[in-house]
């Protein structure tokens, strides 16, 4: 009878996936429980909703520790440890007493009398049961940390794979835009145009090779991380008496592996000059007075929205950590016909936006900034990286960040807008003709006024 109960009890504590005693047991929505690591590996390449490995019911990747099962597993492991320690080979030869003390320095089992000996008197001692639980906790934390790196590497790998396609498309798009601009400005300078395009293609190909190399490194890293995780997982299923033999080398290898993570490439093209670009626009130069100022709430922050779009998957959404606002400036005049060019000095700014928007924004300053009706070049910073985007629609531009002045050329006749890197006489982006056909007002926003934990940043 007792044997039947023991077998039934043991069966309930056995993972359906690995057929071993549950380790860090978690329960999913259908009620079945598994090792956390087993589910991680089982569901790794499956998008939600996933299915229970046992009953095949749909589930979410929301793994919650089953506290009762975890305690029961601990009791079983402790009982197994006590059984191992009661064997003759675990008895102290000198004192003929059971070894119940663990010496952390030498990582050996001692009987109580031996632990007081001169050899071990200054060492850290604790009951073997406590040492085993502590070692298991360290192992599970190491596994959790490693799995985060597995996920991070996978996100980087997916982003790098997507970036190769985006980069190829961007090169094609930019080549067409540059050709159009050359033929508009210098229809006879075919040789200069081809040199520009060829230089851009060569630079683009070099970046493409870097992306491929980076992707290959991430694939190799994924293999190494998974193998290390499986090694830690196998060790977590061993009896306590084995865990106490020492995992220092395994922890060192795991920690070292997590420090050397390949990073995603931030591709960028050089801002190549177009002869006569700024000169052709300067003939339409006007002075813009940004007299209309408004303060927008932080939850309407255009920069945060662009940052999330540009720097995924690693951008941390800190919107909820901030209480504050940022300033937006509108020009004192609006335009419905003609051609106009102005420059904005952005040398000391990190987050900035320049361009035009509907004249109606002047009458409705509390309106949330959205992509419809505003045509902006936006620069956002995350860590040491900058990213350029345009709105309406949102497009990311993998081109060198302008230092100093940004030129804005507004052509109301064609209904289009161009942005220029003034220092390099390089075209950043040109909206296609017929982009808008309504009154347009210059817009500008630079930097942020933010209050975070009572500290003001300017």
HELIX and SHEET records of a PDB file:
HELIX    1   1 UNK A    2  UNK A   12  1                                  11    
HELIX    2   2 UNK A   36  UNK A   43  1                                   8    
HELIX    3   3 UNK A   67  UNK A   85  1                                  19    
HELIX    4   4 UNK A   88  UNK A   90  5                                   3    
HELIX    5   5 UNK A  112  UNK A  115  1                                   4    
HELIX    6   6 UNK A  128  UNK A  185  1                                  58    
HELIX    7   7 UNK A  190  UNK A  236  1                                  47    
HELIX    8   8 UNK A  240  UNK A  243  1                                   4    
HELIX    9   9 UNK A  248  UNK A  259  1                                  12    
HELIX   10  10 UNK A  277  UNK A  282  1                                   6    
HELIX   11  11 UNK A  298  UNK A  300  5                                   3    
HELIX   12  12 UNK A  302  UNK A  311  1                                  10    
HELIX   13  13 UNK A  319  UNK A  321  5                                   3    
HELIX   14  14 UNK A  359  UNK A  362  5                                   4    
SHEET    1   A 3 UNK A  33  UNK A  35  0                                        
SHEET    2   A 3 UNK A  25  UNK A  27 -1                                        
SHEET    3   A 3 UNK A  64  UNK A  65 -1                                        
SHEET    1   B 2 UNK A  50  UNK A  51  0                                        
SHEET    2   B 2 UNK A  58  UNK A  59 -1                                        
SHEET    1   C 3 UNK A 108  UNK A 110  0                                        
SHEET    2   C 3 UNK A 101  UNK A 103 -1                                        
SHEET    3   C 3 UNK A 125  UNK A 127 -1                                        
SHEET    1   D 7 UNK A 292  UNK A 297  0                                        
SHEET    2   D 7 UNK A 323  UNK A 335 -1                                        
SHEET    3   D 7 UNK A 440  UNK A 446 -1                                        
SHEET    4   D 7 UNK A 352  UNK A 358 -1                                        
SHEET    5   D 7 UNK A 374  UNK A 382 -1                                        
SHEET    6   D 7 UNK A 385  UNK A 390 -1                                        
SHEET    7   D 7 UNK A 395  UNK A 397 -1                                        
SHEET    1   E 4 UNK A 292  UNK A 297  0                                        
SHEET    2   E 4 UNK A 323  UNK A 335 -1                                        
SHEET    3   E 4 UNK A 449  UNK A 452 -1                                        
SHEET    4   E 4 UNK A 455  UNK A 457 -1                                        
SHEET    1   F 4 UNK A 339  UNK A 345  0                                        
SHEET    2   F 4 UNK A 405  UNK A 411 -1                                        
SHEET    3   F 4 UNK A 416  UNK A 421 -1                                        
SHEET    4   F 4 UNK A 426  UNK A 430 -1                                        
END                                                                             
